[in-house]
Amino acid sequence: MTINNLAKATGKSAQFLMNHISRYGLTKTKTFSAGYAVLFRKLIALSLCAVPQKEIETLLMREKNLLSLLKADSLTDAQTWFEDLCVPDSGPTRLLLSGYDLGHSVTANGVQTALDFANREPELFSSREMGSDVLRVLRLYAETHSAVRKRMREERKVLAMSLKWARQVCRTPAGGA
């Protein structure tokens, strides 16, 4: 889809989307996948839930890093691999932004690694030797994930009251404009 189609799918302007692509360091492209739209809807929702931009950036960075360590980036050669794999699904076994199913709780004490789906040149050092321990990254992600979910829970009542007020304000009077 084009940037204008993405704007319609997310309810935001093309300029807003372009600014946020840069702000969050998302992959710049001329065509956007349905997953890209899902990711944007989630980023917008987090902003509406008063999650600070820095926290959203941290969540995004940690999620991408975790998925790279789990070799999810090897499922496709596309530069937009992360944005493309995003799905609207959520739950205790799914990552918050991508909706990727870990197959166990985000707060679990173990992960299944080395599921590389692409042929790659072998690394000189293992991920652990280079300081990219998947379990360590999962724990960091879980901390951020929990903090973001806490903010979202706290904001639900405020959002519900705001929507109720918006419905009252925007209600069309009987027989009027």
C-alpha positions, 0 to 999 in steps of 0.5 A: 500500500502507498503512504496515503493508503497507510494514512487511511488505514491508521486514521493519521496523515501521511506527514504524521506517518513519515515523521513517526517513521523517522522518529522511531527509526522504522524502515523507509519504503515506498510500499507498506505492508499490512503488518506496517499498518498494524505496527502503526496502529499499536504505536498510536495506541501506546501514545494515546495511553500516555506511554512516553515516547522514550519508553515506546522507542525502548520497547521497539528497539528491544523487541527488534533485537530479541526477534533478531536474536531469535532469527525471526529476521531470517524468515524474509530477505526484506529490509522491512522484516520487522514491520512486515511480521507485525500482526494484531494478535496479543496475549501472554505469549506474544510480543507487544508490538509485533504480536510474535508468538514466543510459544511461552510467557514473555516473562519465562526463564527460557527460550528456544534459540537457533531456529535460523531459517536462512543460510548465513555465513557463520559468525566468528563468535557466538551471540553469547560471546558477543554479549547478545544473550537471548535470555538477557535480552528477553528479561530486559524486554519483559521489564519494558513490556511490564512497565508499558502494560502497567501504564496502559492499565492505568490509562484505561479509565481516563480513555474511557471517560474521554471517549464518553465525553467525546461522544457527548460533545460530538453527538448530533442534536435531534433534527439538527446539524 
